[in-house]
Amino acid sequence: MKTSNGNKNNRTDIETSNDVSRSMSGERRPGTVVGFKTDSIVAPWSKWANRFVIAAIIQGALAASATAFLLYDSQYGTPGAAKIVAGGGAGNWLTVGYLGFVIFGPLAAAVTSLFYQHLESHLRAPYTGISNVFAWLHLVLMNVGVTGATWLMWIGGWRAVNFISTTGASAFCKANATDPSCSVHVQILGPLVTPIGAFALVALIGAFAGGLGYVAAWRRAPRQ
């Protein structure tokens, strides 16, 4: 009888111990390690990182569309994207605009999402209040400004060199004012300078706002 009662007590103790272990493991939070004190808790996701990833996907689709157009134009267009780039002069607008968009558009948006992921998930500093406003300004103004400035630039270069090729003029503006290569700078490229500068300023304001929001959120992050 004593042995039977002892076995029942042992089974009860084991079951109780297992229940406590399961309860503790169920309450364990991300970032904890069994037997050690929790040093950090990593949030499962970052809302602003997700938004910038979406922006990077949209920018990537635009970059793919621009690339597809230039590839088509290089085969069936006159003079073709390859000759426009190689020609220099007005063709440099296309080169700088296209490469600038690829770098400061989808790539920049994707890299920026990593900053927000680090701040919101690893440093546990979610964006609220004024920092949230700065983040919206960063997302909208930077993407609109970069896209507007670079697309005006590369489309302007493409139009300019196509105009020059149809008139048989050089891509470089000479001293002769009657040279078509001079008129293309006045008629096509010249009017684009002001809107390109305006879009570039919008992008800079967005980047500056993003920096202010980052600093504001970082200062509210809990110190270890």
C-alpha positions in Angstrom: 0.0 0.0 0.0 2.8 2.4 0.9 4.6 1.6 -2.4 1.4 2.2 -4.4 0.8 5.5 -2.7 4.4 6.5 -3.2 4.2 5.8 -6.9 1.0 7.9 -7.2 2.7 10.8 -5.5 5.7 10.5 -7.8 3.5 10.6 -10.9 1.6 13.6 -9.5 4.9 15.4 -8.9 6.2 14.6 -12.4 2.9 15.8 -14.1 3.0 19.0 -12.0 6.6 19.6 -13.1 5.7 19.1 -16.7 2.7 21.4 -16.5 4.9 24.2 -15.0 7.6 23.7 -17.8 4.9 23.9 -20.5 3.5 27.0 -18.9 6.9 28.7 -18.8 7.7 27.7 -22.4 4.3 29.0 -23.6 4.9 32.4 -21.9 8.4 32.7 -23.3 8.7 35.8 -25.5 10.8 36.3 -28.6 14.4 36.9 -27.8 14.5 34.9 -24.5 16.8 32.0 -23.9 16.0 29.2 -21.4 18.0 29.7 -18.3 19.0 33.3 -19.0 17.5 36.6 -18.4 15.8 38.3 -21.3 18.0 41.0 -22.7 16.0 42.1 -25.7 12.6 41.5 -27.3 12.5 41.7 -31.1 9.1 42.8 -32.5 7.8 40.5 -35.2 7.5 43.2 -37.9 7.9 46.9 -38.6 5.1 48.8 -40.3 7.4 51.4 -41.8 9.8 48.8 -43.1 6.9 47.1 -44.8 5.7 50.3 -46.4 9.2 51.1 -47.8 9.4 47.5 -49.1 6.1 48.1 -51.0 7.6 51.4 -52.3 10.7 49.5 -53.5 8.5 47.0 -55.3 6.6 49.8 -57.1 9.9 51.5 -58.0 11.3 48.2 -59.2 8.3 47.8 -61.5 8.9 51.3 -62.9 12.5 50.5 -63.4 11.6 47.3 -65.2 9.2 49.2 -67.4 11.8 51.9 -68.3 14.4 49.1 -69.1 11.9 47.3 -71.3 11.2 50.5 -73.2 14.9 51.3 -73.7 15.6 47.7 -74.8 12.8 47.9 -77.3 14.0 51.3 -78.5 17.5 50.0 -79.0 16.2 47.4 -81.5 13.5 49.3 -83.3 14.0 52.9 -82.5 15.9 55.6 -84.3 18.7 56.2 -83.3 18.2 53.8 -80.4 19.1 53.9 -76.8 22.6 52.6 -77.3 23.5 55.3 -79.8 21.9 57.9 -77.6 24.1 57.0 -74.6 27.3 56.6 -76.8 26.6 59.9 -78.5 27.2 62.0 -75.4 25.9 65.6 -75.1 22.1 65.5 -74.7 22.3 61.7 -74.4 24.0 62.1 -71.1 20.7 63.2 -69.7 19.3 59.7 -70.4 22.3 58.0 -68.9 22.3 60.0 -65.7 18.5 60.0 -65.3 18.1 56.2 -65.8 21.0 55.2 -63.6 20.0 57.8 -61.0 16.5 56.3 -60.9 17.7 52.8 -60.4 20.0 53.8 -57.6 17.9 56.4 -55.7 14.5 54.7 -56.5 14.1 51.0 -55.8 17.5 50.4 -54.3 17.3 53.4 -51.9 13.7 52.5 -50.8 14.8 48.9 -50.1 17.8 50.0 -48.1 15.8 52.6 -46.2 13.4 49.8 -45.1 16.3 48.2 -43.2 16.7 51.3 -41.1 13.1 51.3 -40.1 13.2 47.6 -39.4 16.2 48.1 -37.1 14.6 51.0 -35.2 11.1 49.6 -34.8 12.0 45.9 -34.3 15.4 45.7 -32.7 15.5 48.9 -30.8 11.7 48.7 -29.9 11.0 52.3 -30.8 7.8 52.4 -32.8 6.9 55.6 -34.7 4.3 57.7 -33.0 3.3 61.3 -33.0 5.6 63.7 -34.8 8.1 61.0 -35.8 5.2 59.2 -37.6 4.5 62.4 -39.6 8.2 62.7 -40.6 8.1 59.1 -41.7 5.1 59.8 -44.0 6.9 62.8 -45.4 10.0 60.6 -46.0 8.0 57.9 -47.8 5.9 60.2 -50.0 8.3 63.1 -50.8 11.4 61.1 -51.4 9.7 58.6 -53.8 7.8 61.3 -55.7 10.9 63.6 -55.9 13.3 60.9 -57.1 10.9 59.5 -59.7 9.9 62.9 -61.0 13.5 64.3 -61.3 15.1 61.2 -62.9 12.3 60.4 -65.3 12.1 63.9 -66.6 15.9 63.7 -67.1 16.1 60.4 -69.0 13.0 61.0 -71.1 14.3 64.5 -71.9 17.6 63.1 -73.1 15.8 60.5 -75.2 13.6 63.1 -76.8 16.5 65.5 -77.4 18.8 63.0 -79.2 15.9 61.6 -81.2 15.2 65.2 -82.4 18.9 65.7 -83.2 19.0 62.4 -85.2 16.1 63.4 -87.3 17.6 66.8 -88.2 21.1 65.3 -88.9 22.8 67.6 -86.4 25.5 66.9 -83.9 24.7 66.0 -80.3 26.9 68.8 -79.1 25.8 72.4 -79.1 28.2 74.5 -81.2 28.7 78.3 -81.2 26.4 78.6 -84.2 23.0 79.6 -82.9 21.3 78.1 -86.0 22.7 74.7 -85.3 19.8 72.3 -84.4 21.9 70.9 -81.6 21.7 74.3 -80.0 18.0 74.6 -80.5 17.3 71.3 -78.9 18.9 72.5 -75.7 16.7 75.5 -75.7 13.5 73.9 -76.8 13.6 70.5 -75.1 16.2 70.3 -72.4 16.2 73.9 -71.2 12.5 73.9 -70.0 13.2 70.7 -68.0 15.8 72.2 -65.7 13.4 74.0 -63.4 11.0 71.1 -62.8 13.9 68.7 -62.4 15.3 71.0 -59.7 11.9 71.2 -58.0 11.5 67.5 -57.9 15.1 67.1 -56.5 14.3 69.6 -53.8 11.2 67.6 -52.9 13.3 64.5 -52.6 15.8 66.3 -50.4 13.1 67.6 -48.1 11.7 64.0 -47.8 15.1 62.6 -46.9 15.7 65.4 -44.3 12.3 64.7 -42.8 13.1 61.0 -42.6 16.3 61.8 -40.8 14.5 64.0 -38.2 11.9 61.2 -37.7 14.6 58.6 -37.2 16.4 60.7 -34.6 13.1 61.5 -32.8 12.2 57.8 -32.6 15.7 56.7 -31.7 15.8 59.1 -28.7 12.6 57.4 -27.4 14.0 53.9 -27.7 14.4 52.2 -24.3 18.0 52.2 -23.1 19.5 48.8 -22.1 
